[in-house]
Amino acid sequence: MKFKFLTLLLFAISIKSFSQGNDSAKVILDDDPVLAAIDSMMASGYFESLGFNDNVEELNTNGYAVDSIPVFDSLTYAKRFEVLNANSPFSIVYNDYITGYINLYAKRRRKTTAKMLGLAPVYFPIFEENLDKYNMPLELKYLPIIESALNPKAKSRVGAGGLWQFMYRTGKMFDLEVTSYYDERSDVYKSTDAACQYLKSLHKMYDDWNMALAAYNCGPGNVNKAIRRSGGKKTYWEIRNFLPRETRGYVPAFLAVNYVMAYASEHNIYPIVPDVSCFNVDTVTLSDHLSFAQISEYLDLPIEYIEFLNPTYKQNFIPNTGEANTLCLPVDKMGDFITNEKTIYSLKTEQDRKDSIAFAQNKPVSSAKKGNATVYRVKSGDVLGSIANRYHCRVSQIKDWNNLHSDRLRIGQKLYLYAKPSYAVQNKKKAMVAAKKAQPKSDGKFMYHTVKSGDNLWDIANKYDGVSVEQIQKLNNAINTRQLKLGTKLKIKPVG
């Protein structure tokens, strides 16, 4: 025990000594490629459309103040990294470069990290299943946090797309098809399988996971060039200074995210959960083309949800390609769709018919513009991301509505916005009305809610003041809250 403590102490001293000449490494500059990628993803407006619930007070088991940002010394970090390293095939070291990215994810962009934690239950099981199939380290499930901030429709400035950010040519190598109507780089299942194949092949080249990550980011050619320039060194930290700038921060950022995800609560960061994570989903194969607008109208389901569950389709339109195109829907809507599928096809709008003709002629499908446009005049300091956030839509939609081919705006420029308030905003208004009507039953200890047709945890939580999805799950851990049965009595909150 004494020997182990002495080892940790010496390690911490070496870290401190290393730090004295590398304090600048702890500071991530505003033009850092990793930071720029995070901010670009968050400015897209994608996350605002998902209706995140930030009521996380009941998850705070450490007694921190809501806005508290804990600070730890080098010895504490050293102990935690030793635990991570002992249970990982990665070389998870602790140094100032990694500290810089810990500070980025745990301090400067902690709200973004909380949203990633909230999305984790949606994507991580899919990642883990594929990684296990290929016998690969499960820690790689954190890579899409660096690549895309868990946005399946993310696009980089150089054209990479999807959760795993495949370039067009690399995607084609692994059979990810891209057309005017769909992009399989955004298909969660297909892109994850392709990423596993690619990473496995890179690991076979270098027999080192950190080197495989570097090659995933900048390509094997650049890694091989760095190996030659370093005099034949074979580990990431030995060739780091010879790699492109973006890759120099890529692996440290990945290792930092591994740490932050494992020790999020110690840093007073808790999952901010999106509405959509409450749904149990299923898929159905379509026999004809169909628009998201038609599905949304018939099933009374927000388009934002359909987009989230079907990120492969680029124009909110599912074409009839003669192959098995699928539609993913919440389970409670799937029955209605299957029962009325022929009716839904027969009720296509005139726009749907035009879209079908456009598809047959290999032309772009036009965007549906319903209702009156809001005219917005661009002011000094405006950017598309902030306007999209304000009007609860996406940057891509604003560009489509106004035929914009770049993100540049002119002061005084008119923008026509057709966006409805996001479902999150609509839901809050409904919840306020519902909360007044809600009369939960009580047994003197807890208030109860009886599950009705169409209920899901998000809607139930919003009917009652001070109640969150996580709170309901904790109070009813013996009940499968993912598959609610009619008539089930759920504890809502303690009385008093």
Secondary structure, DSSP 8 states (H G I E B T S, - for coil): -HHHHHHHHHHHHHHHHHHHT-GGGGS--TT-HHHHHHHHHHTTSTGGGG-EE---GGG--S---TT------HHHHHHHHHHHHHT-SS-----HHHHHHHHIIIIITHHHHHHHHHHHHHHHHHHHHHHHHTT--GGGGGHHHHHHTT-TT-B-TTS-BTTTTB-HHHHHHTT--B-SSBBGGG-HHHHHHHHHHHHHHHHHHHS-HHHHHHHHHH-HHHHHHHHHHTTS--SHHHHGGGS-HHHHHHHHHHHHHHHHHHTTGGGT----EEGGGG--EEEEE-SS-EEHHHHHHHHT--HHHHHHH-TTBTTSEE---SS--EEEEEHHHHHHHHHTHHHHHHT--HHHHHHHHHHHTT--------S--EEEE--TT--HHHHHHHTTS-HHHHHHHTT-SSS---TT-EEEE-----HHHHHHHHHHHHHHH---EE-SSEEEEE--TT--HHHHHHTSTT--HHHHHHHTTTS-TTS--TT-EEEEEE--
